[in-house]
């Protein structure tokens, strides 16, 4: 089709006319947040009509076929274009404006217009759908609502006045992006899914162009697993073609939102090498056997995936190495995207919020996913974006840049780019979006990524910098004198056991529970009376000692039966277990052991296992003063921009502060003298 149509107005002059169509919605009591539901299907109609009229003109000019003189040949040529079909428009030469010419036949004419679409477009537009079919753009439902409110013909007439046929596909796409952006402004619940700002799309496209190692004459396969209305997918593709010089960009996308999928699918009909699929990407991936050169994505973040947890965990494709918290599925998409690159090449540029960098402790799903990506050495860069860049949130976002073909000098290296201050204020806020990146800001980011060295906005790290040991330890508690019971009893770190044949009596749980043989009770009566004088809730008597717990501080005491001398053994615990032998004799076992607590130490990581173990031991010797035992060590990964780019505040020296205080004291003294105090 010719791209050189001549027209009198820039296509953007239609933007205000399109939004004036919403005036009838306001007067009909329709909430502003619902405007996109009512506008999307009719915007799709005028886009389809304008593009079909363009295709008609192009066939007439380039192939010399007239639809009225050569209907059969013309029809065949039009269907070969693969852009959808409407009998009413293509072969009868009528338009939406024709429908509105006669108010008496409007209903019949409008239905004939809708019936003229082929089955694929009917399904996308939501025409003549069955009760079990997806709504997609739900045109039948919206039409019924407008008819009920008595404004259907007026509403259709407003849209019919917008003629997009003088404009080429690229210009119509530009208008579509602006309209979808305004829908994002007013529809907070879907804004994050619906539209990625133009400056962010440009940045992602410029990053892709700088990183793709493909000839400008070869195909670049581009995939977006959460494409929404495909503004990011098609926006990057168009910039790669028009500004990057790549001649062939094939686009692939999938989305689970009915209306946005339909808009993207309709747009794809008028693009070469474009395929858009419907469904939940994580559980119904339509491209599961395909690999791509580039994956771009702005997936939903902070959205639970509980509703399809079983399907994700049962996935057999191998795309998920680990599973994040059920409350947020964005790291599922990051794994999915890495999985869909070629085995040895390709890049991912994905927008995430901050939780994907640091949420989850070592050993958690989030940390294990980060570790998996770092272990594979796919993480090349992470870019911190300015806040207030998106339409429905002011949070700070980050670009994860994965590369499966990192150059040798970048192996095991990661660059952090702090672009949080690279922005200019918008002249007029767009929802929550108050900032934007201009061309110079974007160039600084791309330059830092390409040069890959420390600069004002970037720092290069060994990837191991982001790893850490989470070392579990068991600490032996000491009493005020630094004693612990197992050492005092001569078995450091071990349990001290007293066998029943060495036990004379036991006082436990408020009564004398041993000996259990009444014949021996008279032998121990004196000792029991003596033991009652000991301040302990548990008392174990052997021929030589009483062992008991000094309750106020938990110290195990040992008292000599012969001398009555008390001896502190240190912090510990006494446990008593009663049982029976196989012969039926009653038994008693007493265990005395240390009081312990478990603790966790975060220790820097060394990729060499021997050196890592040595570093852990050195850390323990330097910082741990109590006896300890090493337990499980878990390796975690997290990225903290605030820590890496922290700039300490300039604090005045002590001398200057003291000088200021002295000066204030003098001023106060002078004031008192002047007041005669």
Residue pairs with C-beta under 8 A, 6 or more apart in sequence:
1 54
1 55
1 57
1 58
1 62
1 168
1 169
2 57
2 58
2 61
2 62
2 168
3 168
3 169
3 170
4 168
5 54
5 166
5 167
5 168
6 166
7 166
7 167
11 164
11 167
11 171
11 172
11 174
11 175
12 174
12 175
12 178
14 162
14 164
14 175
15 175
15 178
15 179
15 182
17 161
17 162
18 39
18 43
18 162
18 179
19 182
20 158
21 39
21 42
21 155
21 158
21 159
22 35
22 38
22 39
24 151
24 154
24 155
24 158
25 34
25 35
25 38
25 39
25 155
26 32
27 151
28 146
28 149
28 151
29 149
30 38
32 186
33 186
33 187
33 188
33 189
35 183
35 186
35 187
36 183
36 186
36 187
36 190
36 194
36 259
37 138
37 142
37 259
38 142
38 145
38 146
39 179
39 183
40 137
40 183
40 259
40 262
40 263
41 125
41 126
41 137
41 138
41 139
41 142
42 155
42 156
42 159
43 159
43 176
43 179
44 124
44 125
44 137
44 262
44 263
44 266
45 96
45 125
45 139
45 159
46 96
46 159
46 160
46 162
46 163
46 164
47 164
47 172
47 176
47 266
47 267
48 84
48 86
48 117
48 121
48 266
49 86
49 89
49 95
49 96
49 164
49 165
50 163
50 164
50 165
50 167
50 172
51 83
51 164
51 169
51 172
51 270
52 83
52 84
52 85
52 86
52 89
52 90
53 89
53 95
53 165
54 165
54 167
54 168
54 169
55 78
55 81
55 83
56 67
56 78
56 90
57 165
59 65
59 74
59 77
59 78
59 81
60 66
60 67
63 77
65 73
65 74
65 77
66 74
67 74
67 75
67 78
67 90
67 91
67 93
68 93
71 91
75 90
75 91
78 85
78 90
79 85
82 269
83 269
83 270
84 117
84 118
84 120
84 121
84 266
84 269
85 117
85 118
85 121
86 113
86 116
86 117
86 118
86 121
87 116
88 94
88 112
88 113
88 115
88 116
89 95
89 113
89 116
92 116
94 113
95 160
96 113
96 156
96 159
96 160
97 160
97 161
97 163
98 109
98 113
99 106
99 109
99 110
99 113
99 156
99 160
100 106
100 153
100 156
100 157
100 160
101 109
102 109
103 153
106 153
106 156
110 152
110 156
114 122
114 125
114 127
114 139
115 127
115 128
117 125
117 127
121 127
121 266
122 128
122 129
123 129
123 133
123 134
123 136
124 136
124 137
124 262
124 265
124 266
125 136
125 137
125 139
125 262
126 135
126 136
126 137
126 138
126 139
126 140
126 141
126 142
126 262
127 139
127 140
128 140
129 135
129 136
129 140
134 258
134 278
135 141
135 258
135 259
136 258
136 259
136 261
136 262
137 258
137 259
137 262
137 263
138 258
138 259
143 152
146 152
146 155
164 172
164 175
167 175
169 270
169 271
170 238
173 234
173 238
173 267
176 229
176 231
176 263
176 267
177 198
177 231
177 235
180 194
180 195
180 229
180 231
180 263
181 195
181 197
181 198
181 231
181 391
181 430
183 194
183 195
184 190
184 191
184 194
184 195
184 391
184 392
184 431
185 191
185 391
185 430
185 431
186 431
187 194
188 392
188 431
190 257
190 260
191 390
191 391
191 392
191 431
192 298
192 300
192 301
192 390
192 391
192 392
192 393
193 226
193 228
193 257
193 260
193 300
194 228
194 229
194 257
194 260
195 228
195 229
195 231
195 391
196 231
196 232
196 235
196 298
196 351
196 390
197 389
197 390
197 391
197 433
197 436
198 235
199 389
199 436
199 437
199 438
199 442
200 298
200 351
200 385
200 389
200 390
200 437
201 231
201 232
201 235
201 236
201 239
202 235
202 239
202 437
202 439
202 442
203 399
203 437
203 442
203 445
203 446
204 232
204 236
204 296
204 349
204 399
205 235
205 236
205 239
205 240
205 243
205 244
206 239
206 442
206 443
206 446
207 349
207 399
207 401
207 445
207 446
207 449
208 236
208 240
208 244
208 294
208 296
208 347
208 349
209 239
209 240
209 243
209 244
209 246
210 446
210 449
210 450
211 347
211 401
211 403
211 449
212 220
212 246
212 293
212 294
212 347
213 345
213 405
214 220
214 246
214 293
216 244
216 245
216 246
216 247
217 247
217 248
218 248
219 248
219 249
219 250
219 273
220 240
220 246
220 248
220 249
220 250
220 293
220 294
221 250
221 252
221 290
221 291
221 292
221 293
221 294
222 233
222 236
222 237
222 240
222 249
222 250
222 251
222 252
222 292
222 293
222 294
222 295
222 296
223 233
223 251
223 252
223 253
223 287
223 290
223 292
223 294
223 295
223 296
223 337
223 340
224 230
224 232
224 233
224 251
224 252
224 253
224 254
224 295
224 296
224 297
225 253
225 254
225 281
225 285
225 295
225 297
225 299
225 333
225 336
225 337
225 340
226 254
226 255
226 281
226 297
226 298
226 299
226 300
226 333
227 233
227 253
227 254
227 255
227 260
227 264
227 276
228 255
228 257
228 260
228 264
229 260
229 263
229 264
229 267
230 251
230 253
230 263
230 264
230 267
230 268
230 276
232 296
232 297
232 298
233 251
233 253
233 264
233 296
234 251
234 264
234 267
234 271
234 274
236 294
236 296
237 249
237 251
240 246
240 249
241 247
241 249
248 273
249 273
250 273
250 274
250 275
251 268
251 271
251 273
251 274
251 275
252 274
252 275
252 276
252 277
252 287
252 290
252 292
253 264
253 268
253 275
253 276
253 277
254 276
254 277
254 278
254 279
254 281
254 285
254 286
254 287
255 261
255 264
255 276
255 278
255 281
256 278
256 279
256 280
256 281
261 276
261 278
264 276
265 276
265 278
267 274
267 276
268 274
268 275
268 276
277 286
277 287
278 286
279 285
279 286
280 308
281 333
281 336
282 305
282 308
282 311
282 312
282 315
282 329
282 332
282 333
282 336
283 308
283 311
283 312
283 315
285 317
285 319
285 336
287 340
288 317
290 340
291 340
291 341
291 342
291 343
291 346
292 340
292 341
292 342
292 346
293 341
293 342
293 345
293 346
293 347
294 346
294 347
294 348
294 349
295 337
295 340
295 341
295 346
295 347
295 348
295 349
295 350
296 348
296 349
296 350
297 333
297 337
297 348
297 349
297 350
297 351
298 350
298 351
299 329
299 330
299 333
299 350
299 351
299 352
300 329
300 330
301 328
301 330
301 352
301 353
301 355
301 356
302 327
302 328
302 330
302 353
302 355
303 328
303 329
303 330
304 326
304 327
304 328
304 329
305 312
305 326
305 328
305 329
305 332
306 326
309 326
312 320
312 323
312 332
313 323
317 339
318 339
319 335
319 336
319 339
319 340
320 332
320 335
320 336
321 335
321 368
321 369
321 372
322 335
322 365
322 368
322 369
322 372
323 332
323 365
324 330
324 331
324 332
324 359
324 360
324 365
324 366
324 369
325 359
325 360
325 364
325 365
325 366
328 355
328 359
330 352
330 353
330 355
330 356
331 356
331 365
331 366
331 369
333 350
334 348
334 350
334 352
334 356
334 369
334 373
334 400
334 402
335 369
335 372
335 373
337 348
337 350
337 402
338 348
338 373
338 376
338 378
338 402
338 404
341 347
341 348
341 402
341 404
342 404
343 404
344 404
344 405
345 404
345 405
346 403
346 404
346 405
347 380
347 401
347 402
347 403
347 404
348 400
348 401
348 402
349 399
349 400
349 401
350 399
350 400
350 402
351 385
351 397
351 398
351 399
352 397
352 398
352 399
352 400
353 395
353 396
353 397
353 398
354 395
354 396
354 397
354 398
355 366
356 366
356 370
356 398
356 400
357 370
357 382
357 398
357 638
357 639
357 640
357 641
358 638
358 639
358 640
359 366
360 366
360 367
361 367
361 470
361 636
362 468
362 470
362 634
362 635
362 636
363 470
363 634
363 636
364 636
367 636
367 637
367 638
370 466
370 637
370 638
370 639
371 467
371 635
371 636
371 637
373 379
373 402
374 414
374 463
374 466
374 467
374 637
377 406
377 411
377 412
377 463
378 402
378 403
378 404
378 406
379 400
379 401
379 402
379 414
379 463
380 401
380 402
380 403
380 406
380 410
380 414
380 415
380 449
381 399
381 401
381 414
381 415
381 416
381 417
381 449
382 398
382 399
382 400
382 401
382 414
382 415
382 416
382 417
382 639
382 641
383 398
383 399
383 401
383 416
383 417
383 419
383 445
383 449
384 396
384 398
384 416
384 417
384 418
384 419
384 420
384 641
384 645
385 396
385 397
385 398
385 399
385 419
385 420
386 396
386 419
386 420
386 421
386 422
386 423
386 435
386 437
387 394
387 395
387 396
387 420
387 435
388 394
388 432
388 433
388 434
388 435
389 397
389 423
389 433
389 435
389 436
389 437
390 397
390 432
390 433
391 430
391 431
391 432
391 433
392 431
392 432
393 432
394 432
394 434
396 420
398 641
401 449
403 410
406 413
409 452
410 452
412 462
412 463
412 464
413 452
413 460
413 461
413 462
413 463
414 460
414 461
414 462
414 463
414 465
414 466
415 448
415 449
415 452
415 458
415 459
415 460
415 461
416 458
416 459
416 461
416 639
416 641
416 644
416 645
417 445
417 448
417 449
417 457
417 458
418 457
418 458
418 641
418 645
419 437
419 441
419 444
419 445
419 457
421 457
422 437
422 441
422 444
422 445
422 457
423 435
423 436
423 437
423 441
424 435
424 436
424 437
424 438
424 441
425 434
425 435
426 433
426 434
426 435
426 436
437 445
444 457
445 457
448 455
448 457
448 458
449 458
452 460
453 460
454 460
459 644
459 645
461 644
464 605
464 606
464 607
466 637
466 638
466 639
467 605
467 607
467 635
467 636
467 637
468 602
468 603
468 604
468 605
468 635
468 636
468 637
468 638
469 601
469 602
469 603
469 604
469 605
469 612
469 615
469 616
469 633
469 634
469 635
470 600
470 601
470 602
470 633
470 634
470 635
470 636
471 600
471 601
471 602
471 603
471 616
471 619
471 630
471 631
471 633
472 598
472 599
472 600
472 630
472 631
472 632
472 633
472 634
473 598
473 599
473 600
473 601
473 620
473 624
473 628
473 629
473 630
473 631
474 596
474 597
474 598
474 599
474 628
474 629
474 631
475 596
475 597
475 598
475 599
475 624
475 626
475 627
475 628
476 484
476 486
476 493
476 571
476 594
476 595
476 596
476 626
476 627
476 628
476 629
477 484
477 571
477 594
477 595
477 596
477 597
477 626
478 484
478 570
478 571
478 626
478 627
479 553
479 554
479 555
479 568
479 570
479 571
480 553
481 568
481 570
483 555
483 568
483 569
483 570
483 571
484 570
484 571
484 572
484 594
484 595
484 627
485 496
485 556
485 569
485 570
485 571
485 572
485 592
485 593
485 594
485 595
486 492
486 493
486 494
486 495
486 496
486 572
486 592
486 593
486 594
487 570
487 627
488 556
488 569
488 570
489 496
489 569
489 592
492 627
493 594
493 627
493 629
494 593
495 591
495 592
495 593
496 591
496 592
496 593
497 589
497 590
497 591
497 592
498 540
498 542
498 547
498 589
498 590
498 591
498 592
499 589
500 514
500 587
500 588
500 589
502 542
502 543
503 514
503 515
503 540
503 541
503 542
503 588
503 590
504 515
504 524
504 527
504 541
504 542
504 543
505 512
505 514
505 515
505 524
505 527
505 528
505 531
505 539
505 540
505 541
506 512
506 513
506 514
506 538
506 539
506 540
506 541
506 576
506 588
506 590
507 513
507 528
507 531
507 532
507 536
507 538
507 539
508 537
508 538
508 539
508 576
510 537
512 528
513 576
513 578
514 588
515 521
515 524
516 586
516 588
517 586
524 541
527 541
527 561
528 541
530 546
530 561
531 539
531 541
531 546
531 548
534 546
534 548
534 557
534 559
535 548
535 550
535 551
536 548
536 549
536 550
536 551
536 557
537 549
537 551
538 548
538 549
538 574
538 576
539 546
539 547
539 548
540 546
540 547
540 548
540 574
540 576
540 590
541 547
541 561
543 561
544 560
544 561
544 562
545 558
545 559
545 560
545 561
546 557
546 558
546 559
546 561
547 556
547 557
547 558
547 574
547 590
547 592
548 556
548 557
548 559
548 574
549 555
549 556
549 557
549 574
550 556
550 557
550 568
554 571
554 572
554 595
555 568
555 569
555 570
555 571
555 572
556 568
556 569
556 570
556 571
556 572
556 573
556 574
556 592
557 566
557 567
557 568
557 569
558 566
558 567
558 569
559 565
559 566
559 567
560 567
570 594
571 594
571 595
572 592
572 593
572 594
572 595
573 592
573 593
573 594
573 595
574 590
574 591
574 592
575 590
575 591
575 593
576 588
576 589
576 590
577 588
577 589
577 590
577 591
578 586
578 587
578 588
579 586
579 587
579 588
579 589
580 586
580 587
581 587
598 631
601 619
601 620
601 623
601 624
603 615
603 616
603 619
604 615
605 612
605 635
606 612
606 615
616 630
616 633
620 628
620 630
